[in-house]
Every structure is written in structure tokens, then in C-alpha cells.
């Protein structure tokens, strides 16, 4: 899939989240089997504005952190696509990594579109958006992609859940009944706003399964992580070594630290042709 076209204000879509960008880089990177152990990451980039959110957007700081991760799939939240700049940071990042990218705009900020994105080493076989706006106060959404290597398929979802416990629980219920989280090996990545144990996070762990860590690593605030807001869940995948990336650059680039994990699709997962 090629670029979905130049970004513009989409006034007819301003009331609800919408798919704003699907793009293939001009040069793609080498593909790998999805059967091998993959490195995945989720990262709330805080509109590219650093740890305090008051600075002017400086995407290069987050780019440096993302390049440190060495990830095959990267979910991003609070991505800003500015209205009045010569280049789109997300498209530039896609070109630098030579990764495919999909972006769903959740809302329009005075500086541009804000939403969730997924960067993938593999071409995007399909892309969709899940509207999770269940409150008049907070617009929320998820972007979902499907990738395959010719043998197996993998669905990947990036989201940023609500601050309210009640709304977050309803969003989780909506996610868990969606086909993108039920039909094949699936990863759900994002800022779950899991600042305390709640019904929403307990439901995710019971339904999707967890990881081999004893507990989730803290990722917020970046300069002194105390809360495990950013998480990785999966269905029909094995998740290992979930960790926060605590480099000096990561402590300055956002108010969240990236969270990484190693993921395997079990050998007994049916081949694509058998599904």
C-alpha cells in the first residue's frame, strides 16, 4: 500500500476518530519469518514534546530512542502529525526505519492530528480503526493491522485507553469481542492507563494472557518510573522479557519510557493456508 495522500483537515471526520495515514516507505527493509522470536515495542511519544509536554515538538529525540529499540513492530501513542510543517514526523520516521506505517487520528489538536500508530517491518495486508470513544470527555481509538510472512498471520493493535476506570472497562470489553483480537495470533499494545489494579486490566490478563515476568515494569513518569501504564498483551503468542527501555535519551524524549518484549508465535499455530 502506498501513501494515503497529503494530510489535510478532514472537517467531515472531526467528530470521530478516522484512519488518516497508511504508507509504504520508498525503500523497504528485509523481511523475516514471523516464526522467529520478534522484538516488539510500545511507546507513548507525548506529541514529540519531551518529558514535560511544554516544549515545542522535537520528533528527532523520540526517533533516537526508537532507533535504540531494534524492534520489528512498534506501537506509538499520542503521535502528533502537525498541520503547518514541511514534513510529517511519522512519514519521516517510516522512511528512516524503512518500515510500513498506519496511523489513526483520534482527535485534532491545535497543532495537528493526534492518535495511535503502528510501524511494521512487514507490509500491511489490512488496516482498520476501532472507535473506542465511549465518553463525551475523551476521544479514544485503536488502530489495527494484519501482517503475514506467507505462512502465518499476525494481528497487531495499538491503543490508548481512557483515564476513567468505568470507561476503560467498557473499552476493554469492546476490544475483546472485536474479530481483530479473536481470529488469529494477536498482539495488543499500548498505554492502558493502568495506574492501579482494575477490572479492565484484570480482564485483559485473564482473556489475553500475560507474560513470563513476575510483574509489569514501570514506565511512567520517564524520569522516575513508578506506574506500569504501558503494556503488551497477546493471544496465541508467547511473550517474554517485558522491560522498560531506560536509556538517557528515553528519559528526556517523552514522559513515558518505551516498553519492549520478545514474542514468539508457537510452532503449532496453523499455517496461513490452513486457516
C-alpha atoms as one frame of an Amber mdcrd trajectory, in Angstrom:
protein
   0.000   0.000   0.000   1.206   3.473  -0.824   0.766   6.755   0.978  -2.868
   7.598   1.660  -2.237  11.139   0.415  -1.258  14.517   1.842  -2.533  15.294
   5.292  -5.319  17.811   5.426  -8.013  18.897   7.821 -10.888  16.465   7.422
 -13.753  18.519   8.766 -16.323  15.852   7.986 -14.432  13.449  10.304 -13.607
  15.764  13.158 -16.373  14.330  15.323 -14.941  10.801  15.474 -11.608   9.010
  15.060 -10.566   8.200  11.493  -7.845   6.410   9.565  -5.501   9.188   8.439
  -2.383   7.521   7.033  -1.331   4.207   5.509   2.096   4.339   3.951   4.809
   2.156   2.450   8.385   3.530   2.600  10.225   4.214  -0.643  12.751   1.515
   0.354  11.636  -1.462   2.422  13.792  -3.490   4.786  14.452  -7.220   4.615
  11.619  -9.461   5.773  11.904 -12.096   8.448   9.833 -15.099   9.337   7.126
 -14.398  11.895   8.067 -17.765  13.407  11.329 -16.395  14.765  11.476 -14.509
  18.050  10.369 -10.932  17.361  11.195  -7.729  19.222   8.136  -5.529  19.741
   7.708  -2.195  21.472   5.043   0.232  22.639   5.828   3.902  23.253   3.738
   6.932  24.201   5.690   9.741  22.492   3.793  12.607  24.211   3.208  14.574
  20.990   7.022  14.694  20.475   7.205  17.358  23.220   9.636  15.795  25.684
   9.095  14.785  29.278   7.156  17.872  30.400   4.933  18.383  27.355   5.580
  22.136  27.254   8.418  22.209  24.742   7.974  22.623  21.016   7.705  19.268
  19.242  11.130  17.711  18.676  10.482  14.384  16.932  14.184  13.679  16.481
  14.518  12.989  20.207  11.916  10.223  20.007  13.405   8.982  16.717  16.724
   8.449  18.500  15.001   6.407  21.205  13.032   4.323  18.703  16.227   3.546
  16.792  17.734   2.189  20.020  14.957  -0.392  20.419  15.778  -2.565  17.417
  12.101  -3.544  17.221  10.305  -5.328  14.372   6.879  -3.903  15.308   6.344
  -0.622  17.158   3.076   0.750  18.546   3.013   4.503  19.203   0.520   6.588
  21.144  -0.020  10.354  21.376   1.508  10.765  17.933   1.262  14.308  16.561
   1.046  14.925  12.801   1.423  18.717  12.567  -0.704  20.823  10.240   1.850
  23.519   9.466   5.214  21.831   8.916   7.016  20.937   5.713   7.393  17.291
   6.731   5.273  14.827   8.667   7.328  13.279  11.507   5.541   9.953  11.173
   6.281   9.680   7.468   9.888  10.688   8.119  10.191   8.005  10.786   8.737
   5.434   8.386  11.378   6.377   5.814  14.236   6.269   8.324  13.277   2.809
   9.596  12.158   1.596   6.160   9.005   0.388   7.911   5.377   0.418   6.806
   3.099   2.629   8.910  -0.588   3.091   9.713  -1.998   5.983  11.768  -5.481
   6.575  13.192  -6.296  10.134  14.242  -8.223  10.219  17.497  -8.702  13.979
  17.625  -7.429  17.265  16.261  -5.136  19.339  18.438  -4.375  22.986  17.693
  -1.037  21.781  16.286  -2.348  18.871  14.252  -3.797  15.366  14.366  -3.175
  13.225  17.445  -3.632   9.475  17.582  -2.147   5.983  17.513   0.234   4.423
  15.003   1.890   1.114  14.193   5.223   0.735  12.404   5.901  -2.670  10.859
   8.809  -4.404   9.171   6.224  -6.414   7.187   3.815  -4.988   4.587   0.348
  -4.205   5.929  -2.123  -6.690   4.497  -5.070  -4.848   6.020  -5.668  -1.860
   8.277  -8.691  -0.864  10.327  -9.700   1.516  13.089 -11.636   0.663  16.235
 -13.561   3.611  17.675 -13.365   3.386  21.478 -14.958   6.758  22.222 -17.415
   5.818  24.961 -17.326   9.122  26.826 -18.059  12.675  25.744 -14.958  13.796
  27.627 -12.298  11.588  25.984 -11.965  10.549  22.350 -10.192   7.198  22.145
  -9.453   4.697  19.387  -7.255   1.814  18.325  -5.548   1.125  15.025  -5.223
  -2.496  13.908  -3.029  -4.044  11.225  -2.573  -7.536   9.849   0.808  -8.791
   8.640   1.917 -12.152   7.281   5.043 -13.832   6.002   3.299 -16.172   3.567
   2.861 -18.868   6.224   1.290 -17.340   9.331  -0.683 -14.178  10.017  -0.449
 -11.803  12.978  -2.853  -9.065  14.045  -1.388  -6.076  15.915  -3.452  -3.436
  17.726  -2.210  -0.130  19.176  -4.413   1.791  21.597  -4.515   4.390  24.359
  -7.253   3.691  26.895  -9.267   6.141  28.978  -8.367   7.606  32.354 -11.710
   6.634  33.898 -11.917   3.093  35.318 -15.504   2.627  34.159 -14.855   3.826
  30.603 -11.640   1.824  30.389 -13.524  -1.339  31.389 -16.083  -0.789  28.606
 -13.293  -0.140  26.106 -11.635  -3.421  27.046 -14.947  -5.232  26.584 -15.284
  -3.678  23.103 -11.748  -4.700  22.186 -12.102  -8.270  23.354 -15.173  -9.006
  21.222 -13.618  -7.496  18.085 -12.542 -10.024  15.416  -9.068  -8.451  15.284
  -8.414  -9.840  18.768 -10.060 -13.222  18.314  -9.344 -14.856  14.962  -5.551
 -15.401  14.844  -2.357 -14.712  16.822  -2.763 -11.200  18.169  -0.781  -8.523
  19.987  -2.487  -5.704  21.890  -0.010  -2.937  22.684  -0.408   0.489  24.194
  -0.848   2.908  27.030  -3.501   1.143  29.101  -3.525   3.853  31.796  -3.228
   1.010  34.287  -2.199   3.182  37.189  -3.759   0.731  39.633  -5.222  -2.765
  39.528  -8.665  -2.532  37.973 -11.308  -4.721  36.410 -10.138  -3.657  32.947
  -6.549  -4.826  33.393  -7.602  -7.997  35.222  -9.916  -8.816  32.302  -7.107
  -8.287  29.786  -4.784 -10.584  31.691  -7.422 -13.294  32.064  -8.624 -13.173
  28.465  -5.412 -12.483  26.547  -2.820 -13.893  28.878   0.219 -12.216  30.321
   3.978 -12.773  30.121   6.764 -14.557  31.924   7.716 -11.566  34.092   6.698
 -11.561  37.726   5.150  -8.126  37.322   4.746  -5.356  34.767   7.698  -2.948
  34.555   7.052   0.687  35.483   7.138   3.097  32.536   5.748   6.405  33.883
   6.956   9.033  34.592  10.056   8.594  32.464  12.441  10.369  34.856  11.361
   8.227  37.827   9.133   5.347  36.712   6.515   4.327  39.250   3.451   3.214
  37.261   3.165   0.363  34.742   0.909   2.193  32.278   2.343   0.767  29.057
   1.717  -2.912  28.430   1.883  -5.814  25.989  -0.834  -8.470  25.776  -1.244
 -11.343  23.363  -3.429 -14.215  22.240  -1.844 -17.382  20.848   1.636 -15.868
  21.222   4.369 -16.298  23.811   5.577 -13.070  25.429   8.987 -12.939  27.107
  11.248 -10.391  28.746   8.904  -7.409  29.043  11.042  -4.432  30.077  11.234
  -0.666  30.039  13.922   0.916  27.889  15.757   3.248  30.284  18.401   4.953
  28.191  19.380   8.586  28.911  17.692   9.609  25.662  14.455   7.856  26.646
  14.295   9.763  29.929  14.219  13.066  28.002  12.221  12.307  24.865   8.782
  11.694  26.458   7.010  11.440  29.801   6.745   7.663  29.190   9.520   5.139
  28.702   9.164   2.641  25.852   8.261  -0.912  26.812   9.787  -3.771  24.827
   9.209  -7.514  24.724  10.248 -10.607  22.829   7.427 -12.517  21.185   7.108
 -15.957  19.611   4.283 -17.484  17.597   4.100 -21.126  18.697   5.025 -23.789
  16.158   1.589 -25.403  16.453  -0.105 -22.252  15.104  -1.812 -23.233  11.824
  -0.209 -22.060   8.584  -1.983 -19.300   6.769  -3.126 -21.693   4.028  -4.788
 -23.914   6.641  -6.834 -21.163   8.253
